[in-house]
Amino acid sequence: MKKRVWLIEVFYRPKVFDAHAGEVKKSVEELGVSCVDKVSASSLYRIEGMIKREAIIRIARNLLADSVSQDYRLGEPFRQSAWSVQVWYKPGVTDTVAETARKAIQDLGISNFLVVSTGRCYFFWGKLEEDILSSVARKLLANELIEFFLIKRPGK
């Protein structure tokens, strides 16, 4: 088995209210940005190590996603019609959620040495430009002392 990097996105199902995304939308409006029609958010988990797809699915299904209100997807976050902003910790910054996830993975009986990191992804719908989202990311979404962000255009 070879070393792999897996990206798991965990997000609320369509009919479940996402309070965090609602707060982000409200905060964006308070900044005076009126061109955002809708916001959604997801949690990102990057898992690196010698681990098979079946084990990753078990981790996503049994540990990371709430089976009642959330779904998960393996691979890059994908909302083709929306702008996205991914926020990740910078290398060397303590990621306590990732440490807890790694310990919980071991509790599932998966004893492989894994490197786990966590992030967030925000999706924005509306008539936006990259400079507006960059400003929103700097002011609301990322603490640039410890985090970095990546912006992706719709369809990219």
Backbone as JSON Lines, residues from 0, in Angstrom:
{"i":0,"aa":"M","n":[0.85,-1.18,0.0],"ca":[0.0,0.0,0.0],"c":[0.89,1.24,0.0]}
{"i":1,"aa":"K","n":[0.5,2.23,-0.79],"ca":[1.3,3.45,-0.86],"c":[0.64,4.57,-0.06]}
{"i":2,"aa":"K","n":[1.43,5.56,0.26],"ca":[0.97,6.72,1.0],"c":[0.01,7.53,0.12]}
{"i":3,"aa":"R","n":[-1.14,7.94,0.7],"ca":[-2.15,8.69,-0.04],"c":[-2.54,9.93,0.75]}
{"i":4,"aa":"V","n":[-3.07,10.89,0.05],"ca":[-3.65,12.07,0.67],"c":[-5.14,12.07,0.32]}
{"i":5,"aa":"W","n":[-5.97,12.12,1.35],"ca":[-7.42,12.11,1.18],"c":[-7.97,13.43,1.69]}
{"i":6,"aa":"L","n":[-8.95,13.96,0.98],"ca":[-9.65,15.15,1.43],"c":[-11.11,14.76,1.63]}
{"i":7,"aa":"I","n":[-11.61,15.0,2.83],"ca":[-13.0,14.7,3.16],"c":[-13.7,16.03,3.44]}
{"i":8,"aa":"E","n":[-14.8,16.27,2.76],"ca":[-15.63,17.45,3.0],"c":[-16.9,16.98,3.7]}
{"i":9,"aa":"V","n":[-17.23,17.59,4.83],"ca":[-18.44,17.27,5.59],"c":[-19.34,18.5,5.54]}
{"i":10,"aa":"F","n":[-20.6,18.29,5.15],"ca":[-21.51,19.42,4.97],"c":[-22.92,19.02,5.38]}
{"i":11,"aa":"Y","n":[-23.73,20.04,5.7],"ca":[-25.1,19.79,6.09],"c":[-25.94,19.4,4.87]}
{"i":12,"aa":"R","n":[-26.9,18.53,5.1],"ca":[-27.84,18.15,4.05],"c":[-28.68,19.36,3.67]}
{"i":13,"aa":"P","n":[-29.23,19.38,2.45],"ca":[-29.93,20.57,1.95],"c":[-31.05,21.11,2.83]}
{"i":14,"aa":"K","n":[-31.81,20.28,3.49],"ca":[-32.94,20.77,4.28],"c":[-32.58,21.07,5.73]}
{"i":15,"aa":"V","n":[-31.3,20.96,6.09],"ca":[-30.85,21.23,7.45],"c":[-30.29,22.65,7.51]}
{"i":16,"aa":"F","n":[-30.75,23.42,8.48],"ca":[-30.28,24.8,8.63],"c":[-28.83,24.79,9.12]}
{"i":17,"aa":"D","n":[-27.99,25.56,8.45],"ca":[-26.58,25.7,8.82],"c":[-26.41,27.06,9.5]}
{"i":18,"aa":"A","n":[-26.42,27.05,10.84],"ca":[-26.35,28.29,11.61],"c":[-25.05,29.04,11.35]}
{"i":19,"aa":"H","n":[-23.94,28.32,11.2],"ca":[-22.65,28.97,10.96],"c":[-22.67,29.74,9.64]}
{"i":20,"aa":"A","n":[-23.18,29.11,8.59],"ca":[-23.25,29.79,7.3],"c":[-24.18,31.0,7.39]}
{"i":21,"aa":"G","n":[-25.26,30.88,8.14],"ca":[-26.17,32.01,8.33],"c":[-25.48,33.18,9.03]}
{"i":22,"aa":"E","n":[-24.66,32.88,10.03],"ca":[-23.91,33.93,10.73],"c":[-22.88,34.59,9.8]}
{"i":23,"aa":"V","n":[-22.24,33.79,8.95],"ca":[-21.28,34.35,8.0],"c":[-21.99,35.31,7.05]}
{"i":24,"aa":"K","n":[-23.14,34.89,6.52],"ca":[-23.88,35.76,5.61],"c":[-24.26,37.07,6.3]}
{"i":25,"aa":"K","n":[-24.74,36.98,7.51],"ca":[-25.1,38.18,8.28],"c":[-23.88,39.08,8.49]}
{"i":26,"aa":"S","n":[-22.74,38.5,8.83],"ca":[-21.51,39.28,9.04],"c":[-21.03,39.93,7.75]}
{"i":27,"aa":"V","n":[-21.18,39.24,6.64],"ca":[-20.81,39.81,5.33],"c":[-21.68,41.04,5.05]}
{"i":28,"aa":"E","n":[-22.96,40.93,5.31],"ca":[-23.87,42.06,5.12],"c":[-23.5,43.23,6.03]}
{"i":29,"aa":"E","n":[-23.09,42.93,7.26],"ca":[-22.68,43.98,8.2],"c":[-21.41,44.7,7.74]}
{"i":30,"aa":"L","n":[-20.61,44.02,6.91],"ca":[-19.43,44.66,6.32],"c":[-19.82,45.63,5.19]}
{"i":31,"aa":"G","n":[-21.08,45.59,4.79],"ca":[-21.53,46.44,3.69],"c":[-21.47,45.76,2.34]}
{"i":32,"aa":"V","n":[-21.23,44.46,2.33],"ca":[-21.2,43.69,1.08],"c":[-22.61,43.17,0.84]}
{"i":33,"aa":"S","n":[-23.25,43.71,-0.2],"ca":[-24.66,43.38,-0.44],"c":[-24.86,42.44,-1.64]}
{"i":34,"aa":"C","n":[-23.79,42.01,-2.27],"ca":[-23.92,41.2,-3.48],"c":[-23.9,39.69,-3.21]}
{"i":35,"aa":"V","n":[-23.91,39.28,-1.94],"ca":[-23.92,37.86,-1.6],"c":[-25.37,37.43,-1.41]}
{"i":36,"aa":"D","n":[-25.82,36.48,-2.25],"ca":[-27.18,35.98,-2.17],"c":[-27.33,34.84,-1.17]}
{"i":37,"aa":"K","n":[-26.29,33.99,-1.09],"ca":[-26.38,32.79,-0.27],"c":[-24.98,32.37,0.15]}
{"i":38,"aa":"V","n":[-24.88,31.77,1.34],"ca":[-23.61,31.24,1.84],"c":[-23.87,29.83,2.37]}
{"i":39,"aa":"S","n":[-22.96,28.92,2.1],"ca":[-22.97,27.62,2.77],"c":[-21.54,27.33,3.22]}
{"i":40,"aa":"A","n":[-21.43,26.4,4.15],"ca":[-20.11,26.11,4.72],"c":[-19.94,24.61,4.89]}
{"i":41,"aa":"S","n":[-18.7,24.17,4.9],"ca":[-18.41,22.77,5.15],"c":[-17.1,22.67,5.93]}
{"i":42,"aa":"S","n":[-16.92,21.53,6.56],"ca":[-15.68,21.24,7.28],"c":[-14.8,20.38,6.37]}
{"i":43,"aa":"L","n":[-13.5,20.64,6.41],"ca":[-12.56,19.89,5.58],"c":[-11.59,19.12,6.47]}
{"i":44,"aa":"Y","n":[-11.29,17.9,6.07],"ca":[-10.33,17.06,6.78],"c":[-9.36,16.52,5.74]}
{"i":45,"aa":"R","n":[-8.09,16.77,5.94],"ca":[-7.05,16.24,5.06],"c":[-6.33,15.15,5.84]}
{"i":46,"aa":"I","n":[-6.37,13.93,5.31],"ca":[-5.76,12.79,5.98],"c":[-4.71,12.21,5.06]}
{"i":47,"aa":"E","n":[-3.5,12.11,5.58],"ca":[-2.36,11.63,4.8],"c":[-1.75,10.43,5.48]}
{"i":48,"aa":"G","n":[-1.52,9.38,4.71],"ca":[-0.88,8.19,5.26],"c":[-1.16,6.98,4.4]}
{"i":49,"aa":"M","n":[-0.72,5.86,4.89],"ca":[-0.94,4.6,4.18],"c":[-2.29,4.05,4.65]}
{"i":50,"aa":"I","n":[-3.32,4.47,3.95],"ca":[-4.67,4.11,4.36],"c":[-5.54,3.91,3.12]}
{"i":51,"aa":"K","n":[-6.35,2.88,3.17],"ca":[-7.19,2.53,2.02],"c":[-8.49,3.33,2.02]}
{"i":52,"aa":"R","n":[-9.09,3.37,0.84],"ca":[-10.36,4.08,0.64],"c":[-11.45,3.58,1.61]}
{"i":53,"aa":"E","n":[-11.52,2.28,1.83],"ca":[-12.53,1.71,2.72],"c":[-12.4,2.28,4.13]}
{"i":54,"aa":"A","n":[-11.17,2.45,4.6],"ca":[-10.94,3.0,5.94],"c":[-11.32,4.48,5.98]}
{"i":55,"aa":"I","n":[-11.03,5.21,4.91],"ca":[-11.39,6.63,4.83],"c":[-12.91,6.77,4.87]}
{"i":56,"aa":"I","n":[-13.62,5.92,4.14],"ca":[-15.08,5.97,4.16],"c":[-15.61,5.67,5.56]}
{"i":57,"aa":"R","n":[-15.01,4.71,6.22],"ca":[-15.41,4.37,7.6],"c":[-15.19,5.56,8.53]}
{"i":58,"aa":"I","n":[-14.06,6.23,8.38],"ca":[-13.77,7.42,9.2],"c":[-14.79,8.52,8.93]}
{"i":59,"aa":"A","n":[-15.05,8.79,7.66],"ca":[-16.0,9.85,7.29],"c":[-17.4,9.52,7.8]}
{"i":60,"aa":"R","n":[-17.84,8.31,7.58],"ca":[-19.2,7.91,7.92],"c":[-19.4,7.78,9.44]}
{"i":61,"aa":"N","n":[-18.45,7.17,10.13],"ca":[-18.64,6.85,11.55],"c":[-18.09,7.88,12.52]}
{"i":62,"aa":"L","n":[-17.25,8.77,12.03],"ca":[-16.59,9.71,12.94],"c":[-16.83,11.17,12.58]}
{"i":63,"aa":"L","n":[-16.63,11.52,11.33],"ca":[-16.62,12.94,10.96],"c":[-17.99,13.52,10.63]}
{"i":64,"aa":"A","n":[-18.86,12.74,10.03],"ca":[-20.19,13.24,9.62],"c":[-21.27,12.72,10.57]}
{"i":65,"aa":"D","n":[-22.18,13.6,10.93],"ca":[-23.35,13.22,11.71],"c":[-24.35,12.56,10.76]}
{"i":66,"aa":"S","n":[-24.67,11.3,10.98],"ca":[-25.51,10.55,10.03],"c":[-26.93,11.09,9.91]}
{"i":67,"aa":"V","n":[-27.38,11.89,10.86],"ca":[-28.72,12.44,10.8],"c":[-28.79,13.71,9.95]}
{"i":68,"aa":"S","n":[-27.79,14.58,10.09],"ca":[-27.89,15.91,9.47],"c":[-26.83,16.23,8.43]}
{"i":69,"aa":"Q","n":[-25.8,15.38,8.29],"ca":[-24.7,15.71,7.41],"c":[-24.42,14.61,6.4]}
{"i":70,"aa":"D","n":[-23.77,15.01,5.31],"ca":[-23.22,14.1,4.32],"c":[-21.74,14.4,4.18]}
{"i":71,"aa":"Y","n":[-21.05,13.56,3.45],"ca":[-19.63,13.79,3.2],"c":[-19.33,13.5,1.74]}
{"i":72,"aa":"R","n":[-18.2,14.01,1.31],"ca":[-17.72,13.78,-0.05],"c":[-16.2,13.62,0.04]}
{"i":73,"aa":"L","n":[-15.68,12.7,-0.73],"ca":[-14.22,12.55,-0.83],"c":[-13.74,13.37,-2.01]}
{"i":74,"aa":"G","n":[-12.67,14.11,-1.82],"ca":[-12.11,14.92,-2.89],"c":[-12.35,16.4,-2.66]}
{"i":75,"aa":"E","n":[-11.95,17.2,-3.62],"ca":[-12.07,18.66,-3.51],"c":[-13.52,19.08,-3.33]}
{"i":76,"aa":"P","n":[-13.76,20.09,-2.48],"ca":[-15.12,20.63,-2.36],"c":[-15.61,21.1,-3.73]}
{"i":77,"aa":"F","n":[-16.88,20.85,-4.02],"ca":[-17.36,21.09,-5.37],"c":[-18.73,21.75,-5.34]}
{"i":78,"aa":"R","n":[-18.8,22.99,-5.66],"ca":[-20.06,23.72,-5.88],"c":[-19.79,24.54,-7.13]}
{"i":79,"aa":"Q","n":[-20.03,23.96,-8.28],"ca":[-19.62,24.54,-9.54],"c":[-20.14,25.96,-9.76]}
{"i":80,"aa":"S","n":[-21.32,26.27,-9.24],"ca":[-21.9,27.58,-9.5],"c":[-21.53,28.63,-8.46]}
{"i":81,"aa":"A","n":[-20.71,28.26,-7.48],"ca":[-20.39,29.18,-6.37],"c":[-18.91,29.49,-6.31]}
{"i":82,"aa":"W","n":[-18.6,30.65,-5.76],"ca":[-17.23,30.97,-5.37],"c":[-16.94,30.17,-4.1]}
{"i":83,"aa":"S","n":[-15.7,29.82,-3.88],"ca":[-15.36,29.15,-2.61],"c":[-14.11,29.77,-2.0]}
{"i":84,"aa":"V","n":[-14.1,29.73,-0.67],"ca":[-12.94,30.17,0.1],"c":[-12.6,29.05,1.06]}
{"i":85,"aa":"Q","n":[-11.43,28.45,0.88],"ca":[-10.94,27.44,1.81],"c":[-10.01,28.11,2.8]}
{"i":86,"aa":"V","n":[-10.17,27.76,4.09],"ca":[-9.33,28.3,5.15],"c":[-8.65,27.13,5.86]}
{"i":87,"aa":"W","n":[-7.32,27.18,5.92],"ca":[-6.51,26.12,6.53],"c":[-5.51,26.75,7.51]}
{"i":88,"aa":"Y","n":[-5.11,25.96,8.5],"ca":[-4.03,26.4,9.39],"c":[-2.72,26.39,8.64]}
{"i":89,"aa":"K","n":[-1.86,27.34,8.98],"ca":[-0.51,27.37,8.41],"c":[0.29,26.22,9.01]}
{"i":90,"aa":"P","n":[1.3,25.74,8.27],"ca":[2.16,24.67,8.8],"c":[2.78,25.1,10.13]}
{"i":91,"aa":"G","n":[2.82,24.18,11.08],"ca":[3.41,24.45,12.38],"c":[2.44,24.98,13.42]}
{"i":92,"aa":"V","n":[1.23,25.37,13.0],"ca":[0.23,25.86,13.95],"c":[-0.52,24.65,14.52]}
{"i":93,"aa":"T","n":[-0.73,24.66,15.82],"ca":[-1.45,23.57,16.47],"c":[-2.89,23.52,15.99]}
{"i":94,"aa":"D","n":[-3.3,22.36,15.53],"ca":[-4.65,22.12,15.04],"c":[-5.3,21.13,16.0]}
{"i":95,"aa":"T","n":[-5.95,21.64,17.04],"ca":[-6.49,20.77,18.09],"c":[-7.61,19.86,17.58]}
{"i":96,"aa":"V","n":[-8.4,20.32,16.64],"ca":[-9.47,19.47,16.09],"c":[-8.83,18.29,15.35]}
{"i":97,"aa":"A","n":[-7.76,18.55,14.62],"ca":[-7.07,17.47,13.91],"c":[-6.46,16.46,14.89]}
{"i":98,"aa":"E","n":[-5.9,16.97,15.98],"ca":[-5.33,16.06,17.0],"c":[-6.42,15.17,17.59]}
{"i":99,"aa":"T","n":[-7.57,15.75,17.89],"ca":[-8.69,14.99,18.43],"c":[-9.18,13.97,17.41]}
{"i":100,"aa":"A","n":[-9.29,14.37,16.15],"ca":[-9.72,13.45,15.1],"c":[-8.74,12.28,14.97]}
{"i":101,"aa":"R","n":[-7.45,12.58,15.01],"ca":[-6.45,11.51,14.89],"c":[-6.59,10.5,16.03]}
{"i":102,"aa":"K","n":[-6.82,10.99,17.24],"ca":[-7.0,10.09,18.39],"c":[-8.29,9.27,18.23]}
{"i":103,"aa":"A","n":[-9.36,9.9,17.74],"ca":[-10.62,9.19,17.54],"c":[-10.48,8.13,16.44]}
{"i":104,"aa":"I","n":[-9.69,8.41,15.42],"ca":[-9.43,7.43,14.36],"c":[-8.76,6.2,14.96]}
{"i":105,"aa":"Q","n":[-7.81,6.42,15.86],"ca":[-7.16,5.31,16.54],"c":[-8.16,4.52,17.39]}
{"i":106,"aa":"D","n":[-9.11,5.23,18.01],"ca":[-10.15,4.57,18.8],"c":[-11.07,3.71,17.93]}
{"i":107,"aa":"L","n":[-11.17,4.05,16.63],"ca":[-11.93,3.22,15.69],"c":[-11.19,1.93,15.34]}
{"i":108,"aa":"G","n":[-9.94,1.83,15.8],"ca":[-9.14,0.65,15.5],"c":[-8.24,0.8,14.29]}
{"i":109,"aa":"I","n":[-8.14,2.02,13.78],"ca":[-7.26,2.29,12.64],"c":[-5.96,2.83,13.2]}
{"i":110,"aa":"S","n":[-4.95,1.97,13.23],"ca":[-3.73,2.32,13.94],"c":[-2.61,2.84,13.03]}
{"i":111,"aa":"N","n":[-2.91,3.03,11.76],"ca":[-1.91,3.56,10.84],"c":[-1.43,4.92,11.33]}
{"i":112,"aa":"F","n":[-0.17,5.25,11.03],"ca":[0.31,6.59,11.34],"c":[-0.28,7.54,10.32]}
{"i":113,"aa":"L","n":[-1.07,8.47,10.78],"ca":[-1.75,9.4,9.88],"c":[-1.44,10.84,10.28]}
{"i":114,"aa":"V","n":[-1.33,11.68,9.27],"ca":[-1.23,13.12,9.49],"c":[-2.61,13.69,9.14]}
{"i":115,"aa":"V","n":[-3.21,14.38,10.11],"ca":[-4.55,14.93,9.92],"c":[-4.49,16.44,10.05]}
{"i":116,"aa":"S","n":[-5.16,17.14,9.16],"ca":[-5.31,18.59,9.29],"c":[-6.75,18.95,8.96]}
{"i":117,"aa":"T","n":[-7.19,20.07,9.51],"ca":[-8.58,20.47,9.31],"c":[-8.65,21.87,8.72]}
{"i":118,"aa":"G","n":[-9.75,22.11,8.04],"ca":[-10.01,23.43,7.46],"c":[-11.5,23.64,7.32]}
{"i":119,"aa":"R","n":[-11.83,24.77,6.75],"ca":[-13.22,25.11,6.5],"c":[-13.34,25.58,5.06]}
{"i":120,"aa":"C","n":[-14.5,25.37,4.48],"ca":[-14.75,25.87,3.14],"c":[-16.07,26.63,3.17]}
{"i":121,"aa":"Y","n":[-16.06,27.81,2.58],"ca":[-17.25,28.65,2.49],"c":[-17.59,28.82,1.02]}
{"i":122,"aa":"F","n":[-18.88,28.69,0.7],"ca":[-19.36,28.85,-0.67],"c":[-20.24,30.08,-0.72]}
{"i":123,"aa":"F","n":[-20.0,30.91,-1.73],"ca":[-20.73,32.17,-1.88],"c":[-21.39,32.24,-3.24]}
{"i":124,"aa":"W","n":[-22.67,32.55,-3.25],"ca":[-23.4,32.78,-4.48],"c":[-23.74,34.26,-4.57]}
{"i":125,"aa":"G","n":[-23.67,34.79,-5.76],"ca":[-23.99,36.2,-5.98],"c":[-23.07,36.77,-7.04]}
{"i":126,"aa":"K","n":[-23.24,38.06,-7.3],"ca":[-22.4,38.74,-8.29],"c":[-21.16,39.25,-7.57]}
{"i":127,"aa":"L","n":[-20.16,38.37,-7.48],"ca":[-18.96,38.65,-6.69],"c":[-17.74,38.81,-7.56]}
{"i":128,"aa":"E","n":[-16.74,39.42,-6.99],"ca":[-15.41,39.53,-7.59],"c":[-14.41,39.01,-6.58]}
{"i":129,"aa":"E","n":[-13.26,38.6,-7.08],"ca":[-12.25,38.02,-6.2],"c":[-11.78,38.99,-5.13]}
{"i":130,"aa":"D","n":[-11.65,40.29,-5.46],"ca":[-11.18,41.25,-4.47],"c":[-12.18,41.41,-3.32]}
{"i":131,"aa":"I","n":[-13.48,41.3,-3.6],"ca":[-14.49,41.38,-2.55],"c":[-14.35,40.17,-1.62]}
{"i":132,"aa":"L","n":[-14.22,38.98,-2.2],"ca":[-14.08,37.78,-1.38],"c":[-12.77,37.78,-0.6]}
{"i":133,"aa":"S","n":[-11.72,38.3,-1.19],"ca":[-10.45,38.4,-0.48],"c":[-10.6,39.29,0.76]}
{"i":134,"aa":"S","n":[-11.3,40.39,0.61],"ca":[-11.55,41.28,1.74],"c":[-12.39,40.59,2.81]}
{"i":135,"aa":"V","n":[-13.44,39.88,2.4],"ca":[-14.28,39.14,3.33],"c":[-13.46,38.09,4.06]}
{"i":136,"aa":"A","n":[-12.62,37.36,3.33],"ca":[-11.79,36.33,3.94],"c":[-10.86,36.93,4.98]}
{"i":137,"aa":"R","n":[-10.23,38.04,4.65],"ca":[-9.3,38.67,5.59],"c":[-9.99,39.22,6.84]}
{"i":138,"aa":"K","n":[-11.19,39.76,6.65],"ca":[-11.89,40.39,7.77],"c":[-12.71,39.42,8.62]}
{"i":139,"aa":"L","n":[-13.22,38.34,8.0],"ca":[-14.16,37.47,8.71],"c":[-13.77,36.0,8.82]}
{"i":140,"aa":"L","n":[-13.13,35.47,7.79],"ca":[-13.0,34.01,7.71],"c":[-11.67,33.46,8.2]}
{"i":141,"aa":"A","n":[-10.6,34.2,8.02],"ca":[-9.27,33.69,8.35],"c":[-8.52,34.65,9.25]}
{"i":142,"aa":"N","n":[-7.82,34.1,10.21],"ca":[-6.87,34.86,11.02],"c":[-5.51,34.63,10.36]}
{"i":143,"aa":"E","n":[-5.05,35.61,9.61],"ca":[-3.86,35.41,8.79],"c":[-2.57,35.23,9.58]}
{"i":144,"aa":"L","n":[-2.61,35.41,10.89],"ca":[-1.43,35.08,11.7],"c":[-1.23,33.57,11.76]}
{"i":145,"aa":"I","n":[-2.34,32.83,11.75],"ca":[-2.24,31.38,11.9],"c":[-2.89,30.6,10.76]}
{"i":146,"aa":"E","n":[-3.59,31.29,9.86],"ca":[-4.31,30.6,8.79],"c":[-4.02,31.25,7.44]}
{"i":147,"aa":"F","n":[-4.23,30.47,6.4],"ca":[-4.18,31.01,5.04],"c":[-5.49,30.63,4.35]}
{"i":148,"aa":"F","n":[-5.8,31.34,3.27],"ca":[-7.03,31.03,2.55],"c":[-6.77,30.94,1.06]}
{"i":149,"aa":"L","n":[-7.61,30.17,0.39],"ca":[-7.56,29.98,-1.06],"c":[-8.94,30.3,-1.64]}
{"i":150,"aa":"I","n":[-8.96,31.12,-2.67],"ca":[-10.23,31.48,-3.31],"c":[-10.3,30.78,-4.66]}
{"i":151,"aa":"K","n":[-11.45,30.19,-4.94],"ca":[-11.68,29.56,-6.25],"c":[-12.92,30.15,-6.88]}
{"i":152,"aa":"R","n":[-12.8,30.46,-8.17],"ca":[-13.93,31.0,-8.94],"c":[-14.95,29.9,-9.25]}
{"i":153,"aa":"P","n":[-16.19,30.3,-9.53],"ca":[-17.17,29.28,-9.94],"c":[-16.7,28.54,-11.2]}
{"i":154,"aa":"G","n":[-16.95,27.25,-11.22],"ca":[-16.58,26.44,-12.38],"c":[-15.13,26.04,-12.42]}
{"i":155,"aa":"K","n":[-14.34,26.4,-11.43],"ca":[-12.9,26.05,-11.41],"c":[-12.64,24.89,-10.51]}
